[in-house]
Amino acid sequence: GVRAKLDEELAEFDAERAPHDGAAVDTQGLHEELGDVLFSTVNLARHLGLDPEAALRDANRRFEARFRHMEAQAAGQGVDVHNTDLDTLDALWEQAKRDLAR
């Protein structure tokens, strides 16, 4: 079904990402596979009766709110989000998600 097609496209994307025999990643192939993943995701949303554009807009709003919250929390802790390690960023991000879910 529609979900299986998305899984298939994700598998093709992952296969394209993996370098073959030390060769460089084919960015054009990756570009095309990502397009297929996005197209299949839109088809899944429509199949479920959801508006994919509205879902993406809402996801962008949540991301922006979380990022602003994360920056504010980091600044309060004396952390520069542009110059810190990934573990710290992940912890700040997860905290922002929890704080804004309330």
Secondary structure, 3 states (H helix, E strand, C coil): CHHHHHHHHHHHHHHHHCCCCCCCCCHHHHHHHHHHHHHHHHHHHHHCCCCHHHHHHHHHHHHHHHHHHHHHHHHHCCCCCCCCCHHHHHHHHHHHHHHHHC
